[in-house]
Amino acid sequence: MQNSQPDHSIRKRKLSARLAEAYNPWHCTKDDQEGWEQRRKAYQMALDAFLEWAYAEDIPAEHLQLLVGLTSILEDLNSGKRPKLATPALRPKLGRPPLTTGHAATLAIICAAVEILSRDQPQKLIRDIENEVAHAADIGVGALRSRRKKFNAGQDARARALYGKIMRICEQTANPREAVINLLKKTIWHGH
């Protein structure tokens, strides 16, 4: 069934409003038990908003089952249950533990900011951009450069995948520089 353009635009605006509604409590919470519960509820609200939009767009329900499952996991966690899918995976004991997804995302955003902001810049300015971004993110310049080298070498597959997604999101906007700056500000401000 083909959706009409006005209906599609209305649904898209409604989705955007519901995602904003979920985002507002998410970015204002503290790092305590109540804050984590509020964040899980915000994630759940975002998933619910997307599911409602997807159903209205005639996406087959079976294709959305994974998102419904994520919503259920979040609901279980908020009610004090620990579903099997929320149990950390076992990892080999060798080497350093992998980055958390939140930390990997923060580093990916920081590296994407340097990449996008340094395009078409001389090497001297790239160093200045690295210094500015590292200072704004409250990390050492050496740590930032090391992370960028690891991304470019493909050493952390999960962080590299997040980096690629962030780059694509920013590149799809009319102004990638502005998009990455806004993303960087929100990330640094929220502490993720």
C-alpha positions as CSV (number, residue, x, y, z in Angstrom):
1,M,0.0,0.0,0.0
2,Q,1.5,3.3,-1.1
3,N,1.5,6.1,1.6
4,S,0.4,9.5,0.5
5,Q,3.0,12.3,0.8
6,P,0.9,14.5,3.3
7,D,0.3,11.4,5.5
8,H,4.0,10.5,5.4
9,S,5.0,14.1,6.4
10,I,2.5,14.1,9.3
11,R,3.8,10.8,10.5
12,K,7.4,11.9,10.2
13,R,6.7,15.1,12.2
14,K,5.0,13.0,14.9
15,L,7.9,10.6,15.0
16,S,10.3,13.5,15.4
17,A,8.2,15.0,18.2
18,R,8.1,11.7,20.0
19,L,11.8,11.2,19.7
20,A,12.4,14.7,21.1
21,E,10.1,13.8,23.9
22,A,12.2,10.7,24.7
23,Y,15.5,12.6,24.3
24,N,14.6,15.4,26.8
25,P,14.5,13.3,29.9
26,W,17.4,11.1,28.7
27,H,19.9,13.9,28.5
28,C,19.0,15.5,31.8
29,T,19.3,12.4,34.1
30,K,22.0,11.8,36.7
31,D,24.3,8.8,36.9
32,D,22.4,7.1,39.7
33,Q,19.8,4.2,39.8
34,E,16.9,6.6,39.2
35,G,18.7,8.2,36.3
36,W,19.5,4.8,34.7
37,E,15.8,3.8,35.0
38,Q,14.8,7.1,33.4
39,R,17.2,6.5,30.6
40,R,15.9,3.0,30.0
41,K,12.4,4.4,29.8
42,A,13.6,7.1,27.4
43,Y,15.2,4.4,25.2
44,Q,11.9,2.5,25.4
45,M,9.9,5.6,24.4
46,A,12.2,6.1,21.4
47,L,11.8,2.5,20.3
48,D,8.0,2.8,20.8
49,A,7.9,5.9,18.7
50,F,9.8,4.3,15.9
51,L,7.7,1.2,16.1
52,E,4.5,3.2,15.8
53,W,5.9,5.1,12.8
54,A,7.1,1.8,11.2
55,Y,3.7,0.2,11.6
56,A,2.0,3.3,10.0
57,E,4.5,3.0,7.1
58,D,3.3,-0.6,6.5
59,I,6.6,-2.2,7.4
60,P,5.8,-5.8,8.1
61,A,5.4,-6.6,11.8
62,E,7.7,-9.6,11.6
63,H,10.5,-7.3,10.4
64,L,10.0,-5.2,13.6
65,Q,10.1,-8.1,16.0
66,L,13.7,-7.4,17.0
67,L,12.8,-3.9,18.1
68,V,9.8,-5.2,20.0
69,G,12.2,-7.6,21.8
70,L,14.5,-4.7,22.7
71,T,11.5,-2.9,24.2
72,S,10.7,-5.9,26.3
73,I,14.3,-6.2,27.5
74,L,14.2,-2.6,28.7
75,E,10.9,-3.2,30.4
76,D,12.2,-6.2,32.2
77,L,15.3,-4.4,33.4
78,N,13.1,-1.6,34.8
79,S,11.0,-4.1,36.7
80,G,14.1,-5.6,38.3
81,K,14.4,-8.7,36.0
82,R,17.5,-9.6,34.1
83,P,16.7,-11.1,30.8
84,K,19.3,-13.5,29.3
85,L,20.0,-11.1,26.4
86,A,21.0,-8.4,29.0
87,T,23.7,-10.7,30.5
88,P,27.2,-9.6,29.4
89,A,28.8,-11.9,27.0
90,L,31.8,-13.9,28.2
91,R,35.1,-12.6,26.8
92,P,38.6,-14.0,26.6
93,K,40.7,-12.9,29.6
94,L,43.6,-11.9,27.5
95,G,44.3,-8.2,27.0
96,R,42.5,-5.1,28.0
97,P,38.7,-5.2,28.3
98,P,36.8,-3.8,25.3
99,L,35.4,-0.3,25.4
100,T,31.9,0.1,26.6
101,T,29.6,1.0,23.8
102,G,29.0,4.5,25.3
103,H,32.7,5.1,25.6
104,A,33.3,3.8,22.0
105,A,30.5,6.1,20.7
106,T,32.1,9.1,22.5
107,L,35.5,8.4,21.0
108,A,33.9,7.7,17.6
109,I,32.2,11.1,17.7
110,I,35.4,12.9,18.8
111,C,37.3,11.2,16.0
112,A,34.5,12.0,13.5
113,A,34.7,15.7,14.6
114,V,38.4,15.8,13.9
115,E,38.0,14.1,10.6
116,I,35.1,16.3,9.3
117,L,36.5,19.6,10.7
118,S,40.0,19.0,9.3
119,R,38.9,18.3,5.7
120,D,40.8,20.4,3.2
121,Q,42.9,21.9,6.0
122,P,46.7,22.0,6.0
123,Q,48.5,19.7,8.4
124,K,49.3,22.5,10.9
125,L,45.6,23.3,11.2
126,I,44.7,19.6,11.7
127,R,47.0,19.6,14.8
128,D,45.2,22.7,16.1
129,I,41.8,21.0,15.4
130,E,42.9,17.9,17.3
131,N,44.1,20.1,20.2
132,E,40.7,22.0,20.3
133,V,38.6,18.8,20.1
134,A,40.7,17.1,22.7
135,H,40.5,20.1,25.1
136,A,36.8,20.4,24.6
137,A,36.3,16.6,25.3
138,D,38.7,16.8,28.3
139,I,41.0,14.0,26.9
140,G,44.6,14.2,26.1
141,V,45.7,15.0,22.6
142,G,47.9,11.9,22.6
143,A,44.9,9.8,23.5
144,L,42.9,11.3,20.7
145,R,45.7,10.8,18.2
146,S,46.1,7.2,19.3
147,R,42.4,6.5,19.0
148,R,42.4,8.0,15.5
149,K,45.3,5.8,14.5
150,K,43.4,2.7,15.9
151,F,40.3,3.7,14.0
152,N,42.3,4.1,10.8
153,A,44.0,0.8,11.4
154,G,40.6,-0.9,12.1
155,Q,41.7,-2.2,15.5
156,D,38.4,-1.8,17.4
157,A,35.7,-3.1,15.1
158,R,32.8,-1.9,17.2
159,A,34.1,1.6,17.7
160,R,35.0,1.7,14.0
161,A,31.4,0.7,13.1
162,L,30.0,3.4,15.3
163,Y,32.5,5.9,13.8
164,G,31.3,4.9,10.3
165,K,27.6,5.4,11.3
166,I,28.4,8.8,12.8
167,M,30.3,9.9,9.7
168,R,27.3,8.7,7.5
169,I,24.8,10.6,9.7
170,C,26.8,13.8,9.5
171,E,27.5,13.4,5.8
172,Q,23.8,13.1,5.0
173,T,23.1,16.6,6.4
174,A,23.3,19.8,4.5
175,N,26.2,20.9,6.7
176,P,28.3,18.1,8.0
177,R,30.6,20.4,10.0
178,E,27.6,21.9,11.9
179,A,26.1,18.4,12.4
180,V,29.3,17.0,13.9
181,I,29.8,20.1,16.1
182,N,26.3,19.8,17.5
183,L,26.8,16.1,18.1
184,L,30.1,16.7,19.8
185,K,28.6,19.4,22.0
186,K,25.7,17.2,23.1
187,T,28.0,14.2,23.7
188,I,30.5,16.3,25.8
189,W,27.7,18.1,27.7
190,H,26.0,14.8,28.6
191,G,29.2,13.0,29.4
192,H,28.8,10.0,27.2
